Amino acid sequence: MRALATHHPVEEVCLELEDHGTFRRSAVEFFGLTGNGAPRDPSAAAGRLAEQFVHHNRSILAALDVHIDRDYDGRDVSLLIRSGSAVGAVPLYSPTSAQPDYGLVVQPRFPWMGIGPMLSEMGWRVGPSPLRLPLLRRSERRVPPWVLSSMVLVRMNALLDSLDRRFEVVAEDRSAPRGSIDWGLYATTRLPRAHVLSIPCCFPDLRDDRQLKGAVRYTVEKQLRSLETQVEHGAFVHRLLAFGRHIQSRVHSVPVHIPTRGTLDAWLRRPLRAQQFLDGVQGIQWTAEDRGLAGISDLEGIPWRMPMDAFFEAWVETMLRRVAQQAGGRLSVGRMRETVHALNWQPTYSGSQRALIPDFSIVFDGVTVIIDAKYKRHLEELESHSWARVESDLRDQHRHDLLQVLAYAALATTPNVIACLAYPCDATRWNSLRQRGRLHHHAEITVGARTVRLWLTAVPMAIPTTEVAESFSAELVPLLPR
């Protein structure tokens, strides 16, 4: 194979697309194989570079559920990029320099202005998480600053929860002797001034780590100053500010401590370090170096990801808890292992899947509602096109979803079952569907004395769960026995 010449990337070194999206980029342009110094056959060189580029970054691309294929149309080699359900930002290694010269950003297809209030309403249970990868070459200015501020505040809260008290050598005046006494100092400075009960003592004492707590206070206060400039993003920023002030109140009694690089390294070398401790110290370091503020400085950015399928599942769970309260049902949640139904294979070592785990189930007297949350574009496609015009891959995926939720319906013990597939949509589409009475698509299967109703349900992003739950309950309650 011919040696690959070193080529300098063009100024734009960041690939960007939305989740569940497709993006095509000319490999010749991306690798800077144009203009002066371009090879005689740029397409051939671009093909080789693209192959090496995908090979070197395969594991990083997998972290964001992204696939890159090479595509040649007879004139140009293109990078065909397909994203899945994860969003985030990661560095990508150059096929020539083996350095993280490139970047990849997957944005949520539902805007951050809507995702922020959802994160707040869910209690920040699912949110962005950093990746253990090299820093991006530039700060990720496409992401609002509050996103990484929320990451840092959550880490500070967890760090304070995990802190243990430790012995420190304390030097102070006491009214009674303790530890070693500096009698010379006592005789020359205390007695002549009639300070008989001020005895200079030096002793080990079990205390909080005041230096580390001072660094936490410094970090939280700096993040609060950043958040105070972002209140125009919405009320959820005020709730994030309140969360930060709660953390600040836990360390208000210690003085602010700005950690040095040596102090941070010493903390990281401590024995028996819990993961919350390591994550917390990393958050302090990001703030001290202006890295965790997502574009406030021009330093490198932090690689991160957020699984939107888990995000949407948590959003549906928040909505269904309100439905269960309103309609009087008992909610079981798959993530808490409350809906697990084991598959008993014979012999035991021969099986494949070990259990059926619906995302959610709500049990009423005589009726079981089973809900599976799917963060996909299926509802949008089915609303925009007829079934015959939907792409074959999407039809196959939708059939798989239907068969999966119908298999879950067989787990119910009640005579009536509602099997529901919940798909996301934006607020405008949801309001339009509600006005036309098309929020729920229905089908019904009757076998003997048992009836299974199949629902395709739209769950909107960025609309308060109280409003969504009321709409869902209004559809559900007439089907419950009186």
C-alpha angles and dihedrals in degrees: 000000000000117000113258113241119226112258127182117232120240119257093269103068099161126094112209134187141142126262114275086016139125126225130181122203129178108248090207091059095038094055093042097245094151136089125021114003094022116149120256092249106032093175093059091047091047091052092054092045092048091052092051091043093056092043095052094046101040096112093044092050089051089058088065095036090244127148124196122196130181116239126188119192096183094268108047140017113234135194106230106202123192122185130202132200099305126092128197146096127272137170119245125210121240115240090223107038097029086222127122092258096143135055141205125209123188111191125199110255087223107068123255089240087069098038093056096065089044092055089050094048090049090052093247088286091145119030145134116310127194122243127225094242135114115286118265115258091243136023115272099246093171090075120074113250093240090068095069092033088061089052092053095046092050089052092049091052092049091047092055090048091054099044116118125204113252138194115263129180105245127195113197144130115265134182091232129038116265129171115336118355125213095219093174092058090044093052096046103039110017106040096045088056093045092247091141094156096049101092115175105230135177117199143143113261132185104241143150117272095261094181093055092044088051089055090050089052091050090050095047094047092050091050090048091054088053093048093049088066092055104055090116088074090076147277092298089071087060089053090049088050089052089051090051092049089051089056090045090055090058092061102030092110094064125072120251113267121194104205122223124219090257092053092050091049090049091053091050091052094057115122122247094022114181119217091247088056093050092046091048094051089048090053090051089051093050091052095045090052095040091244102119095059097081104234103348088117133028094243123114119295128238118252110234144162139197122195105227093196090060089042092054092044090054089049092052089048091054090051095046093052087061091047091052090050094048097045098035100243134138114247121211120191127209096211088060090051091245096128100045117137111182122222110222108209123195113244092025096222094056099068131103115197110033103200147008111237117181114200093234142354130187115198123204130168103292096350132081121191115201116191128191116190114216119186095204139117093245098112092048091051094045091050093049099041139030118254091255092056096048114106115265094239091054091047090052092049091048092050088052090052091050094049090047096053091043088054088053089051089064089065093066118100097199122096092239123052132181113200109195132190110199117204127181126245137168124265095255094054092045093053090048092051091048093052090051094044093242103119090111125040110202137207129166135209121190120192113175109305094344126091125196118191118199119209131189103198132190115221112189127221119229096016114114112261091233090068094043092047092052091054092047092047092050089058094044106043097067088059094055120095113258 
